[in-house]
Every structure is written in C-alpha cells, then in structure tokens.
Amino acid sequence: MIQSAFAVYYREILILRRRLTRLIPSWCVSPLLYLIAFGFAMGKLVTLDGHTYMEFLLPGLIAMSSMTQAFAISSEINIARFYWNIFEEIQAAPVSDFSYVAGEVLAGMTRAFLAILVVLILGFLFGVTLSLNPWFWLAILLNSFLFASLAVGIAMLVKSHADQSLMTSFVITPMAFLGGTFFPLENFPAWAQNIIYFLPLTHAATAIRSASFGTRPSGISLTILGVTGIVFFSISVLCVKKAKD
Amino acid sequence: MIRIQNLNKTYKNVQALKNVNLEVSKGELFAFLGPNGAGKTTTIRILTGLAKLGSGAALLNGFDVGNRSVESRRQCGLVPQSINLDRELSVFENLTIHGKLFRMDKPERNARIDELLDYVEMGDRKETLVKNLSGGLKRRLMIARALLHSPSILFLDEPTVGLDAAIRRKIWALIKKIQQHGTTIFLTTHYIEEAEFLADRVAFLDKGSIVVVDTPEALMNRMGTWALDHLKEDDMETLYFNDRKEANEHIAAHKDSFTLRRVNLEDAFLSLTGKKVS
C-alpha cells in the first residue's frame, strides 16, 4: 500500500521538479503583492495585540499559501485525468484507492510546504521573522493535509477542468479572504464570526499565527483541522471509486 | 487465458454489452472487430479493471476481474486508445513510474526498461522527453510500458489509430513479435487489414453483442474468394465468387463497370451485420 502511494507521489514530484523554475516565481506573486499593498502601505498605521501588521499578516499568508498550493493538486489531477488520461494508467495498476489518494495528498502537501518556504523567505526579506517551532509546522501539516484531501475529492467529482475553476472561485477564494488571513476574526460582526468560525482556514490561520508568535495554538483548532482532514481524506477515497466508471 | 461469461454492461440506460461470452486461449492473438460504439473499448475497460462489471463474470488466468483484485491487474498490460503518457517527463521516467506502480524493485525495473527499449527499438530515446516523440514512437513506448511488468495478457485498444500506413506496419510487426514470446494478445480495431494480418481469431461485435467468432480465413471463406464491386445507381452491389474465372466470366457477360478484388473481413462483417466496420 505504501509502495503504491509513493509511486503516485513519485510521479507528481517528477512533474513538480520539471516545473519548479516556473512555479517558484508564481508562488511569490500573491504573497509579495499582499506584503507590499497591505504590509507596507497599510501596515505602518496598524498594530494588533502588540504586533506590527506585517507580523500579523505573514502567518495569515502562510496559512493561505498552504491552502491554495495544497488545493492546487486538484488542477494537476484534472489535467492528468481529462487531458492526458493518466488517471487510467494509474487505475489499471494494482493501486488501491487509498494509496492513490495518499500519494496525491502527499504531493499536495509537498507543494504547500515548498510554497511556504517561499513566503517565509519573502517575509524575512521584509524584515519579519517568525517562531518556526514544532507547533507552527504541525498547524501547516494539518492545514495542507486538509486542503490536499479536499482537492483530491473535488478533482474526482468534477466533470471538467472548467468545473474545477468554479470550485476554486466559490470555495478557496472566499475562504482566503474571510478565514482570518488579513483581519482578526474579532473585527467581523458577530453573525459573520459564527459562520467564519466553521471555515477550516480560520483555524489554520489562528493556529499558525499563535505558533508564529511563540505561543501554543488552541487544541480545538488543531483538532478541528485534523478531524476535518481525516473526514475529507475518507470522502476522497470514496470519490475515487465513483470516478472510475 | 481470458474467459468471459454472460457479460452485460449498461451506461445510463444504454446497454453497451449484451450477454458476451468468449474464451481466449493462452498465447492467442484475438481481435475484436466492430464499428465505433460497438462495445470494444467497454470490454477492454472491464477486463482491465477500469470499468465496473455490470453482470456476468470475467476471468484473467483464473483471477476474477469483478473485484478489481491486485492479482487480476497484475495479469494484464494495457495500451489504451488515446496516448496517456506524461508528456513533460522522459521515456525513462514514464517507464519508471509504471514499474513503481507495479511494485517492481529498482534493479529488476531498470534492467527490464533497458531490455524493452531495445525490444521496441527505442534504446537511444531513453532520456528523450515524451513531448518530443513522434506518434509512432509514443505508441511503441506505450506498448513497452504495458509489457514492463511482464504481463501474460496484453490488451491493445486500437493500437494503430491515427498512424500512417508505414508506422502501422511497424507496430504490427512488434505485436507479432510480442505474441511469438508467448503473450496472449487481445486487440480491438476497426481496421479490417489489421485484424486480417494479426489475428488468430476474430470476433465481430455489433451493438454490444458478439455476432460471430472464427478465424479470419474461415470468416472470409464463407463469402468466397473473389468479390466484384458494382456501382448500381447510388448503391454498391458486391457479388462473391469462389474462383477468379467465374468472376471474369461474369464481367464479360455484363457491360457494366466492375472492380475485382479479393474477399476481405469487411465483406464478412457486412454480410453478417448489414453494415460496414469503418
């Protein structure tokens, strides 16, 4: 089972390696724009809980990047499925649905971790250093696991690459802006807070921010991320079964 | 050996396969011949575990394909109709991925890759990116990939579709060579000459049902040896003769224009189904 999962992972990593020189600049663009626009332009006017806005923003950008890049594995799966027909090659091999999902999720998580390294370097260049303790990495691990698992499930359910873009527009983009990336959750109206509390990115941003400031993240946030990740992973395995026929 | 018993498959109220029964012996080259939509690819997809079995049973070397067991998938190699290679990766990388998917150890995998690239005459293309290969080379690579884990059954779904005549002949020679090494080959095609040249036995498939199974020679002999095509208003009429002399006498006795040719599998298909294969 592990061998098959690593075979699927190996394929994605080979492709990632080929594209890395193109991907790294693309991973820089959004965080760089946010750091310049919100961090430089607006950040000098704002302090939050004794931290500069740049210090507040960077963990949020890390949560957002780990989400978007982990979720981006869905596009890779769709290209392989709808344009290159690679999905069939894997399905004809003795690879279980669990192994397939595990391999793809691992690839999504790898993308997320590489993108985070890029954001951390950018933050460093902007003079922001964070506490990179085990809690920080655990929160990222859980967040990327959750969104990579969601990505595989959605990639199996959509019928075309265009549908995939719709999912990004309706699920990922709103979450990126509402999930505590740019503003503290407390600044939203109470009714909105009740909704936003249920977004996984809210818990990822909160946990990563706490860890970045050297404090232990809330156990509830980490548990929600972990449990939601396992639920999404399990659903994805079922979605692979559905996608076959 | 392939055994199919009472196989049925329905897609959204359309019955793609109707009560298909078939046995293919070890080392045999068996061709499924039929027009587009006849159910050829559906059969291969079921046998290779890509599609769920509707009802009935299908066994590969005794292993049930219905439960998509690891063992049933190990028995077979698949060359699908559409190119499904990773275009951004090299020939070697594509083959390595396949070997890893089939859990081959590195020394065994690398040795087999070298052996197969020589076998399909692509030894000098090991590091070439797939996107830089011609259509014919891509097909040969797909065949090499399907053989990598040493399956005893090879499924070829329209292996020469879209290739020019010269490349097609090269692929045919390769398929024959694979059969000579003892591999059972299950081929689908809508090219008459492909089935005639390659197959030990042919099944005519029409609207999901097998119409007849026999050797190409026996199927053609049902019609005679010579065919006379005669354009009659908007329709082509074909007359069949056992010897050439009879055919020539018919031409001499009529003032119309005829085309004399040897009987082929298309004639047999037309006679049994009322339609052409291609």
Boltz contact constraints between the chains, C-beta under 6 A:
constraints:
  - contact:
      token1: [A, 3]
      token2: [B, 103]
      max_distance: 6.0
  - contact:
      token1: [A, 7]
      token2: [B, 100]
      max_distance: 6.0
  - contact:
      token1: [A, 7]
      token2: [B, 101]
      max_distance: 6.0
  - contact:
      token1: [A, 10]
      token2: [B, 100]
      max_distance: 6.0
  - contact:
      token1: [A, 11]
      token2: [B, 97]
      max_distance: 6.0
  - contact:
      token1: [A, 14]
      token2: [B, 89]
      max_distance: 6.0
  - contact:
      token1: [A, 14]
      token2: [B, 93]
      max_distance: 6.0
  - contact:
      token1: [A, 18]
      token2: [B, 88]
      max_distance: 6.0
  - contact:
      token1: [A, 85]
      token2: [B, 82]
      max_distance: 6.0
  - contact:
      token1: [A, 85]
      token2: [B, 84]
      max_distance: 6.0
  - contact:
      token1: [A, 86]
      token2: [B, 84]
      max_distance: 6.0
  - contact:
      token1: [A, 88]
      token2: [B, 50]
      max_distance: 6.0
  - contact:
      token1: [A, 88]
      token2: [B, 80]
      max_distance: 6.0
  - contact:
      token1: [A, 88]
      token2: [B, 84]
      max_distance: 6.0
  - contact:
      token1: [A, 89]
      token2: [B, 84]
      max_distance: 6.0
  - contact:
      token1: [A, 91]
      token2: [B, 50]
      max_distance: 6.0
  - contact:
      token1: [A, 92]
      token2: [B, 48]
      max_distance: 6.0
  - contact:
      token1: [A, 92]
      token2: [B, 50]
      max_distance: 6.0
  - contact:
      token1: [A, 92]
      token2: [B, 78]
      max_distance: 6.0
  - contact:
      token1: [A, 93]
      token2: [B, 101]
      max_distance: 6.0
  - contact:
      token1: [A, 93]
      token2: [B, 102]
      max_distance: 6.0
  - contact:
      token1: [A, 94]
      token2: [B, 70]
      max_distance: 6.0
  - contact:
      token1: [A, 94]
      token2: [B, 73]
      max_distance: 6.0
  - contact:
      token1: [A, 94]
      token2: [B, 74]
      max_distance: 6.0
  - contact:
      token1: [A, 95]
      token2: [B, 101]
      max_distance: 6.0
  - contact:
      token1: [A, 245]
      token2: [B, 51]
      max_distance: 6.0
  - contact:
      token1: [A, 245]
      token2: [B, 52]
      max_distance: 6.0
